[in-house]
Amino acid sequence: MPVSLKAAIPAILLWERGTRKEFRVNGPMHMPLVIYDPMAASESVVTIVGALYIVLSSIFFVLNLILFVIMFKNSEYQTATYRIIRYICLACMIQLTIFMIGGVMTLTDSTFEDHLNKIFGAILQSAWFLYLGLSFSLAVDRLLCFVIISPKKCSVVSALVLAASFLVALIYLVAFLIPGFGFGYCCTHQLLHWFYMVEPGADVLKKSEVIVDFVILSLVLVFYCTVFFFLMKMRKKNLKNNVNTQSFKMELRILVIAIVSFVYEATYLLWFFWGSNFLADSSYRHIVTTLLWIVECGQFALSTVTINSSVRRRVRTLLTSTTTTVTTVTRLRSSRI
């Protein structure tokens, strides 16, 4: 008489690494049976996805790095606002590094070591909370430019909010390293995404993140609506007095970049916590969630380069000078040979 899947699942002995869709269980008289997991992706799909994680993360990492270097080197970007943007790029690069490691884990079908997996997960989540806090800091910074007249007061408040973002990220880093509060590379079927481990403490952190994420996003939305109101007033005043609208255009560009990031961020979080539940608990759902998170780490830099013409020129100049330098060095080496 065949053993039912329900009866066989508690008797699972091991995960067949060579055949990712199979489980080996004890059948009648302790004879081994192989049960196929219909929700798992094929071997070829998993290999392609692992490589895609690495390639996509690498592309967005380079883009964030270029933006970070430009913001760091050029004097025109040494304001409080661009300092926050620089830190956002840093937070994204940290996350993307972990996603590259995750891609390697997918290809090797291994988390290397449990403690190492948990450390990587803690770094990823703390970098996510840093990114979230920095998004909030950017919204506060833009609002302060219109609400507080004194640049000194504006700078102090902005610095305090920025420091709070790093403090919250540090607290979460410590929390995720505590036993029972893990976040790691896991999956019901295959190693394909980062998520909270099945632990009591991790469940508490998961529930708290839902609240923290959406409270921050709601405040960011209110702040940007207020900033938009002030921008419209500025535009109306400039048109009335026939004043140069250069400052208005600069503020509008920053606002558009921030709003684009906010919309994607909100959409991603809705998917992460609720939207994905409408799909079957399969490997493909986890693949989509991970890819959306990776894009989340690259869309801010991509939006900045696309919308901000000044930054776009700097990127073009940096890439051109780098290409010229490499070409010159290559020619010199060739001539010596």
Steps between C-alpha positions, in 0.01 A plus 500: 500500500657834403601740773316835490696823470359621832628190675835512324591863566584453873733220398715714269862400538689733269479747213634355179746770386558344160127487423352812656141392446529175695467398864612160626275358771445172682234287340350169619753269663742797504549477125604835346246686291553814294230768512506782245434857608264651239559854628877491444664646190702285263878470528558715191267776625677512837839525329381784275342682795816470712706648216237772448518598868877547469494687167211733588643574846842573347353744245307693764801490735719666235230760431472586871879509530531744208236726655671476840838600352347794311324627814820461700743666256309802368460810717152582368368183668638572847165616639301322774253370242761340278677360806180307579481383139861383528413293806197356319737374229720346771203321660399365159853377427507307829170329414612423145820340631292261709280425198812405302592261781144367487542434129809292575303311767229425243754371246678282758176400676664577833488769770867416579451509878196577718664773707645664189158488335347675801772768500440573130126519566552739792718727286243495219207591724690768693603654165134490394395687816784746441370555146148551636624745763702691242193528276322654798799729564489620139129583533565689825791686342289618206221610733737693726621706204153656483389494865819619677650823372832470686748277309679422828185367667414305187845342499481403870157336472601319181816369668301372800255311278792358301671383820174339614486303173843349565409429864183311404697298242758411766228392746346271238842358413553399863143368528534272197823355640326387821418125504136443408473825299652379175469625145669291234510350153231238497198367319226245546616331182844631394761758597361802316419786736581677825231486765427470870590162645235286669585617852290673772721809512515528122119498487493794744746696285297421189182638656684809625646564154153517346412780743833685473513485120152633441513766773818638341355479149182679611704782655714524187185531288366781722835683487525480121142620455590800718820562302302487176260762641793731584654444158178606328496814714863569406422455132202732517706764680790471253269537201331800656829677573666377178780338702741234373350157573831310518465423873142386440616260228770357726252444784251347259760254365588382850129470585424296186790261573382458858137441397598241238701317768214531748244353258722201416590449866134501608406263216782262591404492870134436417613207286752374758252483790163445329499486121718189476246309711260500206739270314570137583791442738739400225862568410384741229330724756825523694694576182268791416528638856881489494523661155268782612722560804813511284336753267395700808871537582575634153200711407599804712839532329341428162232767557761752613714449189195502271326809640788718622679641192791632709570157645454342157770728355734410785443128441571541129818697575618242754439209264665683208811588703524143632473357147763746372739409783460126439553547124814709557650246741424216257669684213808576711534134597456393136769743381746369759437145388 
